[in-house]
């Protein structure tokens, strides 16, 4: 379980907010192992993945906030 109370960047939060965050079922997103880059970076294909829910306004459909558990679809930006 993630220890919210030990994260320095969150020290400004109230005890109430820290307690609420500590009850959330956070996922461990750290990879088990990292692969070494074998080609120069300028030749590599790179993807940045975010869970921020970003989309291009007036071009893409927004995420559905009514789905219980969250909308897990994706958008290419």
MISE-329333 format. One record per residue: x, y, z of N, C-alpha, C, O in turn; residue number from 0. Coordinates in pm, 1 decimal, decimal comma, padded with zeros to 6 digits. Example, Ala and Ser with C-alpha at 12.3 -4.5 7.8 and 13.67 -1.06 7.14 Angstrom:
<pts>
pt n.u:01319,0	n.v:-00569,0	n.w:00780,0	ca.u:01230,0	ca.v:-00450,0	ca.w:00780,0	c.u:01320,0	c.v:-00330,0	c.w:00780,0	o.u:01423,6	o.v:-00331,9	o.w:00846,5	num:0
pt n.u:01285,0	n.v:-00225,0	n.w:00708,0	ca.u:01367,0	ca.v:-00106,0	ca.w:00714,0	c.u:01290,0	c.v:00003,0	c.w:00787,0	o.u:01340,9	o.v:00113,8	o.w:00803,9	num:1
</pts>
This chain:
<pts>
pt n.u:00085,4	n.v:-00118,4	n.w:00000,0	ca.u:00000,0	ca.v:00000,0	ca.w:00000,0	c.u:00089,5	c.v:00124,1	c.w:00000,0	o.u:00193,6	o.v:00126,4	o.w:00065,7	num:0
pt n.u:00049,0	n.v:00225,1	n.w:-00072,7	ca.u:00123,1	ca.v:00350,0	ca.w:-00082,0	c.u:00107,5	c.v:00430,6	c.w:00046,6	o.u:-00004,4	o.v:00453,3	o.w:00092,6	num:1
pt n.u:00219,9	n.v:00473,9	n.w:00104,8	ca.u:00216,0	ca.v:00552,2	ca.w:00228,1	c.u:00211,8	c.v:00700,7	c.w:00194,2	o.u:00316,2	o.v:00764,3	o.w:00179,7	num:2
pt n.u:00092,4	n.v:00755,5	n.w:00181,8	ca.u:00071,2	ca.v:00895,8	ca.w:00145,7	c.u:00139,4	c.v:00989,3	c.w:00244,7	o.u:00190,9	o.v:01094,1	o.w:00205,6	num:3
pt n.u:00140,2	n.v:00952,5	n.w:00371,6	ca.u:00193,5	ca.v:01040,1	ca.w:00475,9	c.u:00345,4	c.v:01056,5	c.w:00467,5	o.u:00400,6	o.v:01147,6	o.w:00529,2	num:4
pt n.u:00413,2	n.v:00970,6	n.w:00392,7	ca.u:00559,1	ca.v:00979,5	ca.w:00381,4	c.u:00606,3	c.v:01047,7	c.w:00252,9	o.u:00726,9	o.v:01055,4	o.w:00229,5	num:5
pt n.u:00516,0	n.v:01096,8	n.w:00169,8	ca.u:00553,4	ca.v:01160,6	ca.w:00043,7	c.u:00573,0	c.v:01310,7	c.w:00067,2	o.u:00476,7	o.v:01381,6	o.w:00096,2	num:6
pt n.u:00698,0	n.v:01360,1	n.w:00054,7	ca.u:00726,3	ca.v:01501,9	ca.w:00084,5	c.u:00643,2	c.v:01600,6	c.w:00002,5	o.u:00603,8	o.v:01704,6	o.w:00055,4	num:7
pt n.u:00615,6	n.v:01571,8	n.w:-00123,4	ca.u:00540,7	ca.v:01665,4	ca.w:-00208,0	c.u:00396,5	c.v:01683,6	c.w:-00162,2	o.u:00329,9	o.v:01778,0	o.w:-00204,5	num:8
pt n.u:00347,9	n.v:01595,1	n.w:-00076,9	ca.u:00209,6	ca.v:01603,2	ca.w:-00030,3	c.u:00198,7	c.v:01658,8	c.w:00111,2	o.u:00091,4	o.v:01654,6	o.w:00171,3	num:9
pt n.u:00309,1	n.v:01710,9	n.w:00164,7	ca.u:00307,3	ca.v:01756,7	ca.w:00303,7	c.u:00213,6	c.v:01875,3	c.w:00325,3	o.u:00170,5	o.v:01899,2	o.w:00438,2	num:10
pt n.u:00181,3	n.v:01949,6	n.w:00220,3	ca.u:00092,6	ca.v:02066,0	ca.w:00233,6	c.u:-00054,8	c.v:02026,0	c.w:00247,7	o.u:-00137,8	o.v:02109,1	o.w:00284,6	num:11
pt n.u:-00087,8	n.v:01900,6	n.w:00219,1	ca.u:-00227,3	ca.v:01856,6	ca.w:00227,6	c.u:-00271,8	c.v:01840,4	c.w:00372,7	o.u:-00191,4	o.v:01812,7	o.w:00461,7	num:12
pt n.u:-00400,2	n.v:01858,4	n.w:00393,6	ca.u:-00455,9	ca.v:01840,8	ca.w:00528,2	c.u:-00458,1	c.v:01692,1	c.w:00564,5	o.u:-00450,0	o.v:01605,6	o.w:00477,4	num:13
pt n.u:-00469,0	n.v:01664,4	n.w:00693,6	ca.u:-00478,7	ca.v:01525,3	ca.w:00740,5	c.u:-00600,4	c.v:01457,7	c.w:00677,7	o.u:-00594,8	o.v:01339,9	o.w:00642,3	num:14
pt n.u:-00710,3	n.v:01532,2	n.w:00663,9	ca.u:-00832,4	ca.v:01477,8	ca.w:00604,1	c.u:-00805,7	c.v:01431,5	c.w:00460,5	o.u:-00845,3	o.v:01321,4	o.w:00422,3	num:15
pt n.u:-00738,5	n.v:01515,6	n.w:00381,1	ca.u:-00709,5	ca.v:01480,1	ca.w:00242,2	c.u:-00609,3	c.v:01366,4	c.w:00232,5	o.u:-00623,2	o.v:01278,1	o.w:00147,9	num:16
pt n.u:-00508,0	n.v:01368,1	n.w:00319,2	ca.u:-00409,7	ca.v:01259,0	ca.w:00318,1	c.u:-00476,0	c.v:01126,8	c.w:00354,8	o.u:-00445,4	o.v:01022,9	o.w:00296,3	num:17
pt n.u:-00565,7	n.v:01131,2	n.w:00450,7	ca.u:-00635,9	ca.v:01009,3	ca.w:00491,3	c.u:-00721,6	c.v:00956,3	c.w:00376,6	o.u:-00724,5	o.v:00835,9	o.w:00351,2	num:18
pt n.u:-00792,1	n.v:01047,4	n.w:00306,8	ca.u:-00873,9	ca.v:01006,3	ca.w:00192,4	c.u:-00786,0	c.v:00944,1	c.w:00083,8	o.u:-00822,7	o.v:00841,7	o.w:00026,2	num:19
pt n.u:-00670,4	n.v:01004,6	n.w:00055,0	ca.u:-00579,7	ca.v:00950,2	ca.w:-00046,2	c.u:-00521,2	c.v:00816,2	c.w:-00003,5	o.u:-00495,7	o.v:00729,7	o.w:-00087,3	num:20
pt n.u:-00500,2	n.v:00799,1	n.w:00125,7	ca.u:-00441,7	ca.v:00673,6	ca.w:00172,9	c.u:-00539,4	c.v:00556,7	c.w:00161,0	o.u:-00496,9	o.v:00441,2	o.w:00158,4	num:21
pt n.u:-00667,8	n.v:00584,7	n.w:00154,0	ca.u:-00768,7	ca.v:00479,3	ca.w:00140,5	c.u:-00789,9	c.v:00435,9	c.w:-00004,6	o.u:-00851,6	o.v:00332,3	o.w:-00029,6	num:22
pt n.u:-00739,4	n.v:00514,2	n.w:-00100,4	ca.u:-00755,9	ca.v:00482,3	ca.w:-00241,6	c.u:-00670,3	c.v:00360,2	c.w:-00277,0	o.u:-00556,8	o.v:00350,3	o.w:-00230,3	num:23
pt n.u:-00721,9	n.v:00266,3	n.w:-00358,7	ca.u:-00644,0	ca.v:00146,4	ca.w:-00393,9	c.u:-00542,0	c.v:00174,4	c.w:-00505,1	o.u:-00562,8	o.v:00133,0	o.w:-00619,2	num:24
pt n.u:-00433,0	n.v:00243,6	n.w:-00473,5	ca.u:-00331,0	ca.v:00279,4	ca.w:-00570,8	c.u:-00268,8	c.v:00155,7	c.w:-00632,7	o.u:-00252,8	o.v:00053,6	o.w:-00565,8	num:25
pt n.u:-00233,9	n.v:00164,5	n.w:-00760,3	ca.u:-00169,0	ca.v:00054,4	ca.w:-00831,6	c.u:-00018,7	c.v:00080,9	c.w:-00837,8	o.u:00023,8	o.v:00195,7	o.w:-00850,8	num:26
pt n.u:00061,0	n.v:-00024,1	n.w:-00828,7	ca.u:00205,0	ca.v:-00011,8	ca.w:-00845,9	c.u:00233,4	c.v:-00016,8	c.w:-00995,3	o.u:00212,8	o.v:-00120,4	o.w:-01058,6	num:27
pt n.u:00279,9	n.v:00092,1	n.w:-01051,6	ca.u:00304,8	ca.v:00100,3	ca.w:-01196,2	c.u:00452,8	c.v:00092,6	c.w:-01230,1	o.u:00492,2	o.v:00119,8	o.w:-01343,5	num:28
pt n.u:00534,5	n.v:00055,9	n.w:-01133,1	ca.u:00677,3	ca.v:00043,1	ca.w:-01160,0	c.u:00702,3	c.v:-00089,2	c.w:-01232,9	o.u:00650,9	o.v:-00193,6	o.w:-01192,7	num:29
pt n.u:00781,6	n.v:-00084,0	n.w:-01340,1	ca.u:00810,1	ca.v:-00208,7	ca.w:-01412,7	c.u:00898,5	c.v:-00300,6	c.w:-01329,4	o.u:00977,4	o.v:-00254,3	o.w:-01247,1	num:30
pt n.u:00884,9	n.v:-00431,2	n.w:-01351,3	ca.u:00968,8	ca.v:-00528,1	ca.w:-01281,2	c.u:01115,0	c.v:-00514,2	c.w:-01321,2	o.u:01205,0	o.v:-00524,6	o.w:-01237,8	num:31
pt n.u:01136,9	n.v:-00490,5	n.w:-01449,5	ca.u:01273,9	ca.v:-00470,6	ca.w:-01496,4	c.u:01272,1	c.v:-00374,4	c.w:-01614,7	o.u:01170,7	o.v:-00360,5	o.w:-01683,1	num:32
pt n.u:01382,3	n.v:-00309,9	n.w:-01637,4	ca.u:01393,3	ca.v:-00213,0	ca.w:-01746,5	c.u:01480,3	c.v:-00272,3	c.w:-01857,7	o.u:01576,2	o.v:-00344,5	o.w:-01830,4	num:33
pt n.u:01446,6	n.v:-00241,9	n.w:-01980,6	ca.u:01526,6	ca.v:-00286,1	ca.w:-02094,5	c.u:01622,8	c.v:-00174,3	c.w:-02133,4	o.u:01587,2	o.v:-00056,6	o.w:-02129,0	num:34
pt n.u:01742,6	n.v:-00211,2	n.w:-02170,7	ca.u:01841,4	ca.v:-00113,4	ca.w:-02214,1	c.u:01809,2	c.v:-00068,8	c.w:-02356,9	o.u:01767,2	o.v:-00150,1	o.w:-02439,3	num:35
pt n.u:01828,4	n.v:00058,7	n.w:-02386,1	ca.u:01806,6	ca.v:00112,2	ca.w:-02520,3	c.u:01925,3	c.v:00071,6	c.w:-02606,4	o.u:02039,2	o.v:00106,8	o.w:-02575,7	num:36
pt n.u:01899,5	n.v:-00002,5	n.w:-02714,2	ca.u:02008,0	ca.v:-00054,0	ca.w:-02798,6	c.u:02029,2	c.v:00028,1	c.w:-02925,0	o.u:02128,8	o.v:00008,3	o.w:-02994,6	num:37
pt n.u:01938,1	n.v:00119,6	n.w:-02956,4	ca.u:01953,9	ca.v:00206,9	ca.w:-03072,4	c.u:01961,6	c.v:00351,1	c.w:-03024,6	o.u:01916,1	o.v:00381,5	o.w:-02914,3	num:38
pt n.u:02018,0	n.v:00440,2	n.w:-03104,7	ca.u:02020,7	ca.v:00581,5	ca.w:-03065,8	c.u:01877,3	c.v:00634,6	c.w:-03048,3	o.u:01786,7	o.v:00594,7	o.w:-03121,5	num:39
pt n.u:01858,2	n.v:00722,2	n.w:-02953,7	ca.u:01725,1	ca.v:00773,2	ca.w:-02922,7	c.u:01659,4	c.v:00838,0	c.w:-03044,9	o.u:01538,6	o.v:00823,7	o.w:-03064,1	num:40
pt n.u:01736,0	n.v:00908,2	n.w:-03127,0	ca.u:01676,8	ca.v:00975,1	ca.w:-03243,4	c.u:01621,7	c.v:00876,1	c.w:-03345,9	o.u:01544,1	o.v:00915,2	o.w:-03433,0	num:41
pt n.u:01659,7	n.v:00750,4	n.w:-03337,4	ca.u:01609,4	ca.v:00648,6	ca.w:-03428,5	c.u:01498,2	c.v:00564,0	c.w:-03366,0	o.u:01437,0	o.v:00481,5	o.w:-03433,8	num:42
pt n.u:01473,0	n.v:00584,3	n.w:-03239,9	ca.u:01376,2	ca.v:00500,6	ca.w:-03168,1	c.u:01233,9	c.v:00555,1	c.w:-03183,1	o.u:01213,6	o.v:00675,6	o.w:-03198,0	num:43
pt n.u:01137,3	n.v:00465,2	n.w:-03178,8	ca.u:00996,7	ca.v:00503,8	ca.w:-03170,2	c.u:00962,6	c.v:00519,1	c.w:-03022,7	o.u:00989,5	o.v:00429,7	o.w:-02942,5	num:44
pt n.u:00903,6	n.v:00632,2	n.w:-02987,4	ca.u:00875,4	ca.v:00661,8	ca.w:-02846,9	c.u:00726,7	c.v:00688,6	c.w:-02829,0	o.u:00665,6	o.v:00758,4	o.w:-02909,9	num:45
pt n.u:00669,0	n.v:00633,7	n.w:-02724,0	ca.u:00529,5	ca.v:00660,9	ca.w:-02690,1	c.u:00524,0	c.v:00710,8	c.w:-02546,2	o.u:00590,9	o.v:00656,4	o.w:-02458,3	num:46
pt n.u:00445,7	n.v:00812,5	n.w:-02523,0	ca.u:00422,5	ca.v:00862,3	ca.w:-02388,2	c.u:00278,5	c.v:00828,4	c.w:-02353,6	o.u:00186,0	o.v:00866,8	o.w:-02425,1	num:47
pt n.u:00260,0	n.v:00757,0	n.w:-02245,0	ca.u:00126,9	ca.v:00713,8	ca.w:-02204,5	c.u:00089,8	c.v:00784,2	c.w:-02075,6	o.u:00168,4	o.v:00789,5	o.w:-01981,0	num:48
pt n.u:-00031,6	n.v:00838,4	n.w:-02073,2	ca.u:-00077,4	ca.v:00912,7	ca.w:-01955,7	c.u:-00218,9	c.v:00869,6	c.w:-01919,8	o.u:-00297,1	o.v:00829,7	o.w:-02006,1	num:49
pt n.u:-00249,7	n.v:00878,3	n.w:-01793,9	ca.u:-00386,3	ca.v:00850,6	ca.w:-01748,5	c.u:-00460,1	c.v:00980,6	c.w:-01717,8	o.u:-00556,2	o.v:00981,2	o.w:-01640,7	num:50
pt n.u:-00415,8	n.v:01089,2	n.w:-01777,3	ca.u:-00471,9	ca.v:01220,7	ca.w:-01748,6	c.u:-00607,8	c.v:01244,7	c.w:-01813,9	o.u:-00676,4	o.v:01340,0	o.w:-01776,9	num:51
pt n.u:-00648,3	n.v:01162,8	n.w:-01908,3	ca.u:-00777,3	ca.v:01181,5	ca.w:-01974,1	c.u:-00775,6	c.v:01295,0	c.w:-02075,4	o.u:-00876,1	o.v:01363,8	o.w:-02093,0	num:52
pt n.u:-00663,6	n.v:01315,1	n.w:-02141,4	ca.u:-00651,2	ca.v:01422,8	ca.w:-02239,7	c.u:-00714,6	c.v:01383,6	c.w:-02372,5	o.u:-00712,1	o.v:01266,9	o.w:-02411,7	num:53
pt n.u:-00770,8	n.v:01481,0	n.w:-02440,4	ca.u:-00824,3	ca.v:01460,9	ca.w:-02575,0	c.u:-00824,4	c.v:01595,0	c.w:-02646,3	o.u:-00816,5	o.v:01700,1	o.w:-02582,7	num:54
pt n.u:-00833,3	n.v:01590,9	n.w:-02779,9	ca.u:-00833,3	ca.v:01713,6	ca.w:-02859,2	c.u:-00976,4	c.v:01765,2	c.w:-02868,0	o.u:-01062,9	o.v:01701,3	o.w:-02927,9	num:55
pt n.u:-01000,3	n.v:01880,9	n.w:-02808,0	ca.u:-01133,3	ca.v:01939,9	ca.w:-02804,6	c.u:-01180,8	c.v:01970,6	c.w:-02946,6	o.u:-01102,6	o.v:02016,2	o.w:-03030,0	num:56
pt n.u:-01306,3	n.v:01946,0	n.w:-02973,3	ca.u:-01371,3	ca.v:01968,3	ca.w:-03102,8	c.u:-01322,9	c.v:01873,8	c.w:-03212,6	o.u:-01366,8	o.v:01885,8	o.w:-03327,0	num:57
pt n.u:-01233,2	n.v:01780,1	n.w:-03180,4	ca.u:-01187,8	ca.v:01681,8	ca.w:-03278,5	c.u:-01211,5	c.v:01538,6	c.w:-03230,7	o.u:-01236,2	o.v:01448,9	o.w:-03311,3	num:58
pt n.u:-01203,7	n.v:01518,1	n.w:-03099,9	ca.u:-01218,1	ca.v:01384,0	ca.w:-03044,7	c.u:-01330,3	c.v:01382,2	c.w:-02941,6	o.u:-01362,1	o.v:01483,8	o.w:-02879,8	num:59
pt n.u:-01388,9	n.v:01265,5	n.w:-02924,9	ca.u:-01494,5	ca.v:01248,8	ca.w:-02825,4	c.u:-01432,4	c.v:01253,7	c.w:-02686,1	o.u:-01327,4	o.v:01194,1	o.w:-02662,1	num:60
pt n.u:-01497,9	n.v:01324,9	n.w:-02594,4	ca.u:-01446,5	ca.v:01331,8	ca.w:-02457,6	c.u:-01466,6	c.v:01196,8	c.w:-02388,2	o.u:-01541,3	o.v:01111,7	o.w:-02436,6	num:61
pt n.u:-01400,0	n.v:01178,4	n.w:-02276,1	ca.u:-01413,7	ca.v:01054,8	ca.w:-02199,9	c.u:-01547,1	c.v:01056,0	c.w:-02126,3	o.u:-01594,1	o.v:01161,4	o.w:-02083,2	num:62
pt n.u:-01606,9	n.v:00940,3	n.w:-02112,2	ca.u:-01737,6	ca.v:00928,0	ca.w:-02047,8	c.u:-01719,6	c.v:00922,2	c.w:-01896,6	o.u:-01672,1	o.v:00822,1	o.w:-01842,9	num:63
pt n.u:-01757,1	n.v:01028,1	n.w:-01829,5	ca.u:-01739,8	ca.v:01035,7	ca.w:-01684,0	c.u:-01848,2	c.v:00961,4	c.w:-01608,1	o.u:-01842,0	o.v:00951,6	o.w:-01485,6	num:64
pt n.u:-01948,7	n.v:00908,2	n.w:-01679,6	ca.u:-02058,6	ca.v:00837,2	ca.w:-01613,2	c.u:-02031,2	c.v:00687,5	c.w:-01595,6	o.u:-02106,6	o.v:00618,2	o.w:-01527,3	num:65
pt n.u:-01924,1	n.v:00638,1	n.w:-01656,7	ca.u:-01892,7	ca.v:00495,9	ca.w:-01646,4	c.u:-01838,0	c.v:00466,4	c.w:-01507,2	o.u:-01739,9	o.v:00526,9	o.w:-01463,9	num:66
pt n.u:-01901,8	n.v:00373,5	n.w:-01438,1	ca.u:-01856,5	ca.v:00336,7	ca.w:-01304,5	c.u:-01718,7	c.v:00270,8	c.w:-01315,5	o.u:-01699,9	o.v:00177,7	o.w:-01393,8	num:67
pt n.u:-01624,4	n.v:00318,7	n.w:-01237,9	ca.u:-01488,0	ca.v:00267,7	ca.w:-01244,8	c.u:-01401,7	c.v:00343,1	c.w:-01343,7	o.u:-01280,6	o.v:00321,0	o.w:-01348,3	num:68
pt n.u:-01460,2	n.v:00431,5	n.w:-01423,0	ca.u:-01384,8	ca.v:00513,9	ca.w:-01516,1	c.u:-01386,9	c.v:00462,9	c.w:-01658,9	o.u:-01405,0	o.v:00343,8	o.w:-01683,9	num:69
pt n.u:-01368,5	n.v:00553,3	n.w:-01750,3	ca.u:-01363,3	ca.v:00524,6	ca.w:-01894,2	c.u:-01219,1	c.v:00483,8	c.w:-01926,3	o.u:-01128,3	o.v:00566,3	o.w:-01916,2	num:70
pt n.u:-01197,2	n.v:00358,3	n.w:-01964,7	ca.u:-01061,9	ca.v:00310,7	ca.w:-01990,4	c.u:-01025,9	c.v:00312,9	c.w:-02138,8	o.u:-00926,6	o.v:00252,6	o.w:-02179,6	num:71
pt n.u:-01106,4	n.v:00382,4	n.w:-02219,6	ca.u:-01070,8	ca.v:00395,0	ca.w:-02361,7	c.u:-00951,1	c.v:00490,8	c.w:-02375,2	o.u:-00908,2	o.v:00550,8	o.w:-02276,7	num:72
pt n.u:-00898,4	n.v:00504,6	n.w:-02495,5	ca.u:-00781,2	ca.v:00588,8	ca.w:-02513,9	c.u:-00797,7	c.v:00680,9	c.w:-02633,3	o.u:-00882,5	o.v:00657,5	o.w:-02719,5	num:73
pt n.u:-00717,2	n.v:00785,0	n.w:-02638,1	ca.u:-00712,9	ca.v:00879,9	ca.w:-02749,8	c.u:-00568,4	c.v:00897,3	c.w:-02792,0	o.u:-00479,5	o.v:00906,0	o.w:-02707,3	num:74
pt n.u:-00543,9	n.v:00902,6	n.w:-02921,8	ca.u:-00411,5	ca.v:00935,0	ca.w:-02973,0	c.u:-00404,2	c.v:01085,2	c.w:-02995,7	o.u:-00489,5	o.v:01142,5	o.w:-03063,4	num:75
pt n.u:-00304,1	n.v:01147,6	n.w:-02940,2	ca.u:-00289,7	ca.v:01293,1	ca.w:-02954,0	c.u:-00162,4	c.v:01322,7	c.w:-03029,0	o.u:-00130,0	o.v:01439,2	o.w:-03052,1	num:76
</pts>
